[in-house]
Amino acid sequence: MNKKKFIIASGGTGGHFYPGLAVGRALKAQGHDVLFFVRTKDISIEALKKYDLPYQEIDLIGLPRSINPLRHLQFLRKLFSSLLKTHRLLKEFRPNAAFGTGGYITFPLILCAHLQHIPTALHDSNSRLGLSNKICGRFADLFLLGLPIDRPFKNTVLVGTPLRQEFSEPVDRVATLQKLGLNEKQPVILVMGGSQGAKGLNEAVSKLVATMKDTQLIHLTGTRWFDALKEKYKRCPNVRALPYSHEIHALMKSADLILCRSGAGTIAELIACKLPAICIPFPHAAGDHQYYNAKVLADAGAADILREGENLSSKLQALVQTKTPQILQQMREAYEKVPVPNPLSAAEQIAQRLQTL
């Protein structure tokens, strides 16, 4: 094997960072050198330190959405300085390929690498592309997709969204539920609004708990809403509220149904676990991409979609009541028709493609 060098621009949000981390770990495991580009003081830095992955911080901010000229001047100043630093680091590190996973940190790397005739590749986890990938996709050598998109670029390949290794490991459902004081013989619904929680989903679920006497609920509330919901659930012996869980793979594999947002990472996790879902897309997601993410599952029959809005609680209640064991089994089987490769093999596949650029 010829040892190669790769730079990965990844960070900002978990949806951008974790795919890059999975690919970086796969490349490192194969003996290659990997350098990460992240934003200054990015929350992903701790994970990079944990896995002993070197990184460089790039001082860049996103394109301002306001008309404040000072913010636009600050953006332009940081963009120019980040391009200069990226150009210098590429000259010093001399990678065999540059890889970006979306978000504005991707733009300086892919542009400068392209100008230096270094092979480039992109990955977008969503079914609607972000602004940076829309721009860089016009000149990148390879565009890798987590979900199908309407208008693919040239050299586009659907590979899925890489997941953490834990999702490929077996789970002891009985032990997982007993650890939470739940009965493994009763149905379990998992509620998950993403790492930060979801206010609208939290409020809707808290209103319908009283109607779910024969069903157990595990509610990942998000830290911000945990205390209030924990207090509200004190008289609900069938509910377990958690601010967050690092064992999300175990919870998903132990649940019968999930009520969740539909970020790209969540969609990949659902596919890996073949978990029947009721998706409530974040209503303010750019380009309404969470709705289109969920639609990939809904079109196959593996999930239902409910828009957040008035009467969400009553609509959730009515839909949950239709989920008989037979219906849930049909939804699990419907994952075989989802037109997305197994996300558990995505990191290795991307790593192999980067080595052949």
LOLODREN-496961 format. One record per residue (C-alpha): x, y, z. Coordinates in steps of 0.2 Angstrom, whole numbers. Each point is the difference from the previous one (the first is absolute). Layout:
<sites>
<site><x>X</x><y>Y</y><z>Z</z></site>
...
</sites>
This chain:
<sites>
<site><x>0</x><y>0</y><z>0</z></site>
<site><x>6</x><y>17</y><z>-4</z></site>
<site><x>-2</x><y>12</y><z>14</z></site>
<site><x>-10</x><y>16</y><z>-5</z></site>
<site><x>-5</x><y>16</y><z>8</z></site>
<site><x>-17</x><y>7</y><z>1</z></site>
<site><x>-8</x><y>17</y><z>6</z></site>
<site><x>-18</x><y>-1</y><z>6</z></site>
<site><x>-10</x><y>16</y><z>3</z></site>
<site><x>-13</x><y>-5</y><z>13</z></site>
<site><x>-9</x><y>8</y><z>15</z></site>
<site><x>-13</x><y>13</y><z>5</z></site>
<site><x>-14</x><y>-12</y><z>3</z></site>
<site><x>-1</x><y>-19</y><z>4</z></site>
<site><x>-8</x><y>-3</y><z>-17</z></site>
<site><x>16</x><y>7</y><z>-9</z></site>
<site><x>13</x><y>-6</y><z>13</z></site>
<site><x>-4</x><y>-18</y><z>3</z></site>
<site><x>1</x><y>-6</y><z>-18</z></site>
<site><x>17</x><y>8</y><z>-2</z></site>
<site><x>5</x><y>-7</y><z>17</z></site>
<site><x>-5</x><y>-18</y><z>-6</z></site>
<site><x>9</x><y>2</y><z>-16</z></site>
<site><x>16</x><y>7</y><z>8</z></site>
<site><x>0</x><y>-14</y><z>13</z></site>
<site><x>-2</x><y>-13</y><z>-15</z></site>
<site><x>15</x><y>8</y><z>-9</z></site>
<site><x>11</x><y>1</y><z>15</z></site>
<site><x>-4</x><y>-19</y><z>4</z></site>
<site><x>7</x><y>-4</y><z>-17</z></site>
<site><x>16</x><y>9</y><z>4</z></site>
<site><x>-3</x><y>17</y><z>-9</z></site>
<site><x>4</x><y>17</y><z>7</z></site>
<site><x>-16</x><y>11</y><z>3</z></site>
<site><x>-1</x><y>18</y><z>4</z></site>
<site><x>-16</x><y>8</y><z>5</z></site>
<site><x>-5</x><y>18</y><z>-4</z></site>
<site><x>-13</x><y>7</y><z>13</z></site>
<site><x>-7</x><y>17</y><z>5</z></site>
<site><x>9</x><y>9</y><z>14</z></site>
<site><x>-5</x><y>-7</y><z>17</z></site>
<site><x>-12</x><y>-12</y><z>-8</z></site>
<site><x>-9</x><y>-12</y><z>11</z></site>
<site><x>7</x><y>-15</y><z>-10</z></site>
<site><x>18</x><y>3</y><z>6</z></site>
<site><x>-3</x><y>-11</y><z>15</z></site>
<site><x>-5</x><y>-15</y><z>-10</z></site>
<site><x>16</x><y>3</y><z>-11</z></site>
<site><x>11</x><y>0</y><z>15</z></site>
<site><x>-9</x><y>-16</y><z>7</z></site>
<site><x>5</x><y>-9</y><z>-16</z></site>
<site><x>17</x><y>8</y><z>-2</z></site>
<site><x>-4</x><y>8</y><z>-17</z></site>
<site><x>10</x><y>16</y><z>-4</z></site>
<site><x>-9</x><y>16</y><z>-4</z></site>
<site><x>2</x><y>18</y><z>-6</z></site>
<site><x>-12</x><y>13</y><z>6</z></site>
<site><x>-7</x><y>12</y><z>-14</z></site>
<site><x>-7</x><y>16</y><z>6</z></site>
<site><x>-16</x><y>2</y><z>-11</z></site>
<site><x>-18</x><y>4</y><z>2</z></site>
<site><x>-15</x><y>-3</y><z>-10</z></site>
<site><x>-8</x><y>11</y><z>-13</z></site>
<site><x>-10</x><y>13</y><z>10</z></site>
<site><x>-19</x><y>0</y><z>-2</z></site>
<site><x>-2</x><y>18</y><z>5</z></site>
<site><x>3</x><y>16</y><z>-10</z></site>
<site><x>12</x><y>7</y><z>13</z></site>
<site><x>15</x><y>6</y><z>-10</z></site>
<site><x>12</x><y>-3</y><z>14</z></site>
<site><x>-4</x><y>-18</y><z>1</z></site>
<site><x>3</x><y>-2</y><z>-18</z></site>
<site><x>17</x><y>8</y><z>1</z></site>
<site><x>4</x><y>-11</y><z>14</z></site>
<site><x>-5</x><y>-15</y><z>-10</z></site>
<site><x>11</x><y>6</y><z>-15</z></site>
<site><x>15</x><y>3</y><z>11</z></site>
<site><x>-1</x><y>-17</y><z>8</z></site>
<site><x>-3</x><y>-9</y><z>-17</z></site>
<site><x>15</x><y>9</y><z>-8</z></site>
<site><x>11</x><y>-5</y><z>15</z></site>
<site><x>-6</x><y>-18</y><z>0</z></site>
<site><x>3</x><y>-2</y><z>-18</z></site>
<site><x>18</x><y>6</y><z>2</z></site>
<site><x>3</x><y>-12</y><z>15</z></site>
<site><x>-8</x><y>-14</y><z>-9</z></site>
<site><x>11</x><y>3</y><z>-15</z></site>
<site><x>15</x><y>0</y><z>11</z></site>
<site><x>-5</x><y>-16</y><z>9</z></site>
<site><x>-3</x><y>-9</y><z>-16</z></site>
<site><x>17</x><y>4</y><z>-6</z></site>
<site><x>8</x><y>-6</y><z>16</z></site>
<site><x>-10</x><y>-16</y><z>3</z></site>
<site><x>-1</x><y>-5</y><z>-19</z></site>
<site><x>-15</x><y>-11</y><z>1</z></site>
<site><x>-5</x><y>-13</y><z>-13</z></site>
<site><x>-18</x><y>5</y><z>1</z></site>
<site><x>-11</x><y>13</y><z>9</z></site>
<site><x>-17</x><y>-5</y><z>7</z></site>
<site><x>-14</x><y>11</y><z>7</z></site>
<site><x>-16</x><y>-5</y><z>8</z></site>
<site><x>-10</x><y>16</y><z>-2</z></site>
<site><x>-2</x><y>16</y><z>10</z></site>
<site><x>10</x><y>16</y><z>-3</z></site>
<site><x>17</x><y>-8</y><z>6</z></site>
<site><x>-1</x><y>-10</y><z>-16</z></site>
<site><x>1</x><y>14</y><z>-12</z></site>
<site><x>18</x><y>6</y><z>3</z></site>
<site><x>7</x><y>-17</y><z>0</z></site>
<site><x>-8</x><y>-6</y><z>-16</z></site>
<site><x>3</x><y>16</y><z>-10</z></site>
<site><x>18</x><y>1</y><z>5</z></site>
<site><x>3</x><y>-18</y><z>-4</z></site>
<site><x>-8</x><y>2</y><z>-17</z></site>
<site><x>11</x><y>15</y><z>-4</z></site>
<site><x>15</x><y>-10</y><z>5</z></site>
<site><x>-6</x><y>-15</y><z>-11</z></site>
<site><x>-2</x><y>-11</y><z>16</z></site>
<site><x>-14</x><y>-13</y><z>-3</z></site>
<site><x>-16</x><y>5</y><z>10</z></site>
<site><x>-15</x><y>-9</y><z>6</z></site>
<site><x>-16</x><y>5</y><z>9</z></site>
<site><x>-13</x><y>-8</y><z>11</z></site>
<site><x>-18</x><y>6</y><z>3</z></site>
<site><x>-11</x><y>-9</y><z>12</z></site>
<site><x>-16</x><y>8</y><z>-4</z></site>
<site><x>-12</x><y>-1</y><z>-14</z></site>
<site><x>1</x><y>18</y><z>-3</z></site>
<site><x>18</x><y>7</y><z>-2</z></site>
<site><x>7</x><y>14</y><z>11</z></site>
<site><x>7</x><y>16</y><z>-8</z></site>
<site><x>18</x><y>-5</y><z>2</z></site>
<site><x>-2</x><y>-16</y><z>-9</z></site>
<site><x>-11</x><y>7</y><z>-13</z></site>
<site><x>15</x><y>12</y><z>-5</z></site>
<site><x>14</x><y>-13</y><z>2</z></site>
<site><x>-10</x><y>-13</y><z>-8</z></site>
<site><x>3</x><y>9</y><z>-17</z></site>
<site><x>18</x><y>-4</y><z>0</z></site>
<site><x>3</x><y>-14</y><z>12</z></site>
<site><x>7</x><y>-16</y><z>-7</z></site>
<site><x>-12</x><y>-11</y><z>9</z></site>
<site><x>-16</x><y>3</y><z>9</z></site>
<site><x>-6</x><y>-13</y><z>13</z></site>
<site><x>-18</x><y>0</y><z>6</z></site>
<site><x>-8</x><y>-6</y><z>16</z></site>
<site><x>-18</x><y>1</y><z>-8</z></site>
<site><x>-6</x><y>1</y><z>-18</z></site>
<site><x>-2</x><y>18</y><z>-7</z></site>
<site><x>-10</x><y>7</y><z>-14</z></site>
<site><x>14</x><y>7</y><z>-11</z></site>
<site><x>16</x><y>-9</y><z>3</z></site>
<site><x>17</x><y>7</y><z>-6</z></site>
<site><x>11</x><y>-9</y><z>-11</z></site>
<site><x>11</x><y>-13</y><z>8</z></site>
<site><x>-14</x><y>-3</y><z>13</z></site>
<site><x>-1</x><y>-16</y><z>10</z></site>
<site><x>-13</x><y>-5</y><z>13</z></site>
<site><x>10</x><y>-8</y><z>15</z></site>
<site><x>-11</x><y>4</y><z>15</z></site>
<site><x>5</x><y>9</y><z>16</z></site>
<site><x>14</x><y>-7</y><z>11</z></site>
<site><x>-5</x><y>-5</y><z>17</z></site>
<site><x>10</x><y>-3</y><z>16</z></site>
<site><x>6</x><y>-18</y><z>2</z></site>
<site><x>-12</x><y>-3</y><z>15</z></site>
<site><x>-15</x><y>-2</y><z>-12</z></site>
<site><x>7</x><y>-16</y><z>-7</z></site>
<site><x>2</x><y>-8</y><z>17</z></site>
<site><x>-14</x><y>-12</y><z>7</z></site>
<site><x>-11</x><y>7</y><z>14</z></site>
<site><x>-7</x><y>-9</y><z>15</z></site>
<site><x>-18</x><y>7</y><z>0</z></site>
<site><x>-5</x><y>-8</y><z>17</z></site>
<site><x>16</x><y>7</y><z>9</z></site>
<site><x>-3</x><y>17</y><z>-8</z></site>
<site><x>-18</x><y>2</y><z>5</z></site>
<site><x>3</x><y>-7</y><z>18</z></site>
<site><x>14</x><y>12</y><z>2</z></site>
<site><x>-13</x><y>14</y><z>-2</z></site>
<site><x>-13</x><y>-10</y><z>11</z></site>
<site><x>-11</x><y>-4</y><z>-14</z></site>
<site><x>-9</x><y>-16</y><z>-5</z></site>
<site><x>7</x><y>-9</y><z>-15</z></site>
<site><x>-16</x><y>-8</y><z>-3</z></site>
<site><x>-10</x><y>16</y><z>-3</z></site>
<site><x>2</x><y>11</y><z>-16</z></site>
<site><x>12</x><y>14</y><z>1</z></site>
<site><x>0</x><y>17</y><z>-9</z></site>
<site><x>15</x><y>11</y><z>-1</z></site>
<site><x>-1</x><y>19</y><z>-2</z></site>
<site><x>15</x><y>9</y><z>-7</z></site>
<site><x>1</x><y>18</y><z>-6</z></site>
<site><x>19</x><y>0</y><z>-4</z></site>
<site><x>14</x><y>4</y><z>12</z></site>
<site><x>-7</x><y>16</y><z>5</z></site>
<site><x>-18</x><y>-6</y><z>2</z></site>
<site><x>-15</x><y>7</y><z>-9</z></site>
<site><x>-12</x><y>12</y><z>9</z></site>
<site><x>-15</x><y>-4</y><z>-11</z></site>
<site><x>2</x><y>-19</y><z>0</z></site>
<site><x>3</x><y>1</y><z>19</z></site>
<site><x>-16</x><y>10</y><z>3</z></site>
<site><x>-11</x><y>-11</y><z>-11</z></site>
<site><x>7</x><y>-17</y><z>8</z></site>
<site><x>-2</x><y>7</y><z>18</z></site>
<site><x>-19</x><y>3</y><z>-4</z></site>
<site><x>-4</x><y>-18</y><z>-6</z></site>
<site><x>10</x><y>-10</y><z>13</z></site>
<site><x>-16</x><y>-2</y><z>10</z></site>
<site><x>-8</x><y>-9</y><z>-14</z></site>
<site><x>14</x><y>-13</y><z>-1</z></site>
<site><x>-4</x><y>-11</y><z>15</z></site>
<site><x>5</x><y>-17</y><z>-9</z></site>
<site><x>16</x><y>7</y><z>-8</z></site>
<site><x>17</x><y>5</y><z>7</z></site>
<site><x>9</x><y>16</y><z>-5</z></site>
<site><x>18</x><y>5</y><z>0</z></site>
<site><x>1</x><y>19</y><z>-3</z></site>
<site><x>16</x><y>8</y><z>-4</z></site>
<site><x>-4</x><y>18</y><z>4</z></site>
<site><x>15</x><y>10</y><z>-3</z></site>
<site><x>9</x><y>8</y><z>14</z></site>
<site><x>-10</x><y>16</y><z>-1</z></site>
<site><x>-17</x><y>-8</y><z>3</z></site>
<site><x>5</x><y>-14</y><z>11</z></site>
<site><x>-3</x><y>7</y><z>17</z></site>
<site><x>-18</x><y>6</y><z>-4</z></site>
<site><x>-5</x><y>-17</y><z>-9</z></site>
<site><x>8</x><y>-11</y><z>14</z></site>
<site><x>-11</x><y>9</y><z>12</z></site>
<site><x>-15</x><y>-2</y><z>-11</z></site>
<site><x>3</x><y>-18</y><z>-2</z></site>
<site><x>1</x><y>-4</y><z>19</z></site>
<site><x>-17</x><y>-8</y><z>0</z></site>
<site><x>3</x><y>-10</y><z>-16</z></site>
<site><x>8</x><y>-17</y><z>5</z></site>
<site><x>1</x><y>-5</y><z>-18</z></site>
<site><x>11</x><y>15</y><z>-6</z></site>
<site><x>18</x><y>2</y><z>2</z></site>
<site><x>7</x><y>17</y><z>-4</z></site>
<site><x>19</x><y>3</y><z>-4</z></site>
<site><x>8</x><y>16</y><z>-6</z></site>
<site><x>11</x><y>-10</y><z>-12</z></site>
<site><x>7</x><y>-17</y><z>-2</z></site>
<site><x>17</x><y>-6</y><z>-7</z></site>
<site><x>-8</x><y>-17</y><z>-2</z></site>
<site><x>-12</x><y>6</y><z>-13</z></site>
<site><x>4</x><y>-16</y><z>-11</z></site>
<site><x>-6</x><y>-11</y><z>14</z></site>
<site><x>-16</x><y>10</y><z>3</z></site>
<site><x>-4</x><y>0</y><z>-18</z></site>
<site><x>3</x><y>-18</y><z>-2</z></site>
<site><x>-11</x><y>-4</y><z>15</z></site>
<site><x>-15</x><y>11</y><z>-5</z></site>
<site><x>-15</x><y>-5</y><z>-10</z></site>
<site><x>-4</x><y>17</y><z>-7</z></site>
<site><x>9</x><y>17</y><z>0</z></site>
<site><x>-7</x><y>18</y><z>0</z></site>
<site><x>14</x><y>11</y><z>-7</z></site>
<site><x>7</x><y>14</y><z>-10</z></site>
<site><x>7</x><y>-5</y><z>-17</z></site>
<site><x>18</x><y>7</y><z>-1</z></site>
<site><x>11</x><y>-10</y><z>-12</z></site>
<site><x>9</x><y>-8</y><z>15</z></site>
<site><x>-16</x><y>-6</y><z>7</z></site>
<site><x>-6</x><y>-7</y><z>-17</z></site>
<site><x>16</x><y>-10</y><z>-1</z></site>
<site><x>-3</x><y>-7</y><z>17</z></site>
<site><x>-18</x><y>-5</y><z>-4</z></site>
<site><x>6</x><y>-9</y><z>-15</z></site>
<site><x>14</x><y>-9</y><z>9</z></site>
<site><x>-13</x><y>-5</y><z>14</z></site>
<site><x>-15</x><y>-3</y><z>-11</z></site>
<site><x>-10</x><y>9</y><z>12</z></site>
<site><x>-18</x><y>5</y><z>-4</z></site>
<site><x>-1</x><y>19</y><z>2</z></site>
<site><x>-12</x><y>15</y><z>1</z></site>
<site><x>10</x><y>14</y><z>-6</z></site>
<site><x>-4</x><y>18</y><z>5</z></site>
<site><x>12</x><y>11</y><z>-11</z></site>
<site><x>8</x><y>15</y><z>7</z></site>
<site><x>-11</x><y>14</y><z>-8</z></site>
<site><x>14</x><y>13</y><z>-2</z></site>
<site><x>13</x><y>-12</y><z>-8</z></site>
<site><x>9</x><y>8</y><z>-15</z></site>
<site><x>-9</x><y>-4</y><z>-16</z></site>
<site><x>-12</x><y>-11</y><z>11</z></site>
<site><x>13</x><y>-14</y><z>-2</z></site>
<site><x>-6</x><y>-9</y><z>15</z></site>
<site><x>-17</x><y>-3</y><z>-8</z></site>
<site><x>8</x><y>-7</y><z>-16</z></site>
<site><x>12</x><y>-11</y><z>10</z></site>
<site><x>-15</x><y>-8</y><z>9</z></site>
<site><x>-9</x><y>-2</y><z>-17</z></site>
<site><x>13</x><y>-12</y><z>-5</z></site>
<site><x>-6</x><y>-12</y><z>14</z></site>
<site><x>-18</x><y>5</y><z>-2</z></site>
<site><x>-1</x><y>-4</y><z>-19</z></site>
<site><x>6</x><y>-18</y><z>4</z></site>
<site><x>-12</x><y>-2</y><z>14</z></site>
<site><x>12</x><y>0</y><z>15</z></site>
<site><x>-5</x><y>16</y><z>8</z></site>
<site><x>-14</x><y>13</y><z>1</z></site>
<site><x>2</x><y>18</y><z>-1</z></site>
<site><x>-9</x><y>13</y><z>11</z></site>
<site><x>2</x><y>19</y><z>-2</z></site>
<site><x>3</x><y>9</y><z>16</z></site>
<site><x>-14</x><y>12</y><z>3</z></site>
<site><x>-17</x><y>2</y><z>9</z></site>
<site><x>-7</x><y>-16</y><z>7</z></site>
<site><x>16</x><y>-10</y><z>-2</z></site>
<site><x>-3</x><y>-9</y><z>16</z></site>
<site><x>-18</x><y>-6</y><z>-5</z></site>
<site><x>7</x><y>-5</y><z>-17</z></site>
<site><x>14</x><y>-10</y><z>8</z></site>
<site><x>-12</x><y>-9</y><z>11</z></site>
<site><x>-11</x><y>-5</y><z>-14</z></site>
<site><x>15</x><y>-6</y><z>-11</z></site>
<site><x>8</x><y>-9</y><z>15</z></site>
<site><x>-16</x><y>-10</y><z>3</z></site>
<site><x>0</x><y>-7</y><z>-18</z></site>
<site><x>17</x><y>-8</y><z>3</z></site>
<site><x>-4</x><y>-18</y><z>4</z></site>
<site><x>13</x><y>-13</y><z>1</z></site>
<site><x>-4</x><y>-5</y><z>-18</z></site>
<site><x>1</x><y>17</y><z>-7</z></site>
<site><x>17</x><y>3</y><z>9</z></site>
<site><x>7</x><y>-16</y><z>-7</z></site>
<site><x>-6</x><y>5</y><z>-17</z></site>
<site><x>10</x><y>17</y><z>2</z></site>
<site><x>15</x><y>-9</y><z>6</z></site>
<site><x>0</x><y>-11</y><z>-16</z></site>
<site><x>-3</x><y>15</y><z>-11</z></site>
<site><x>18</x><y>6</y><z>4</z></site>
<site><x>5</x><y>-13</y><z>-13</z></site>
<site><x>-8</x><y>12</y><z>-13</z></site>
<site><x>9</x><y>16</y><z>6</z></site>
<site><x>11</x><y>4</y><z>-15</z></site>
<site><x>16</x><y>4</y><z>11</z></site>
<site><x>15</x><y>-11</y><z>3</z></site>
<site><x>3</x><y>-7</y><z>17</z></site>
<site><x>8</x><y>14</y><z>10</z></site>
<site><x>10</x><y>-12</y><z>10</z></site>
<site><x>11</x><y>-2</y><z>-15</z></site>
<site><x>1</x><y>18</y><z>-5</z></site>
<site><x>16</x><y>5</y><z>9</z></site>
<site><x>10</x><y>-14</y><z>-8</z></site>
<site><x>-7</x><y>3</y><z>-17</z></site>
<site><x>4</x><y>19</y><z>0</z></site>
<site><x>17</x><y>-4</y><z>7</z></site>
<site><x>3</x><y>-12</y><z>-15</z></site>
<site><x>-6</x><y>13</y><z>-12</z></site>
<site><x>11</x><y>14</y><z>7</z></site>
<site><x>15</x><y>-11</y><z>-2</z></site>
<site><x>-3</x><y>-3</y><z>-19</z></site>
<site><x>-3</x><y>19</y><z>-4</z></site>
</sites>
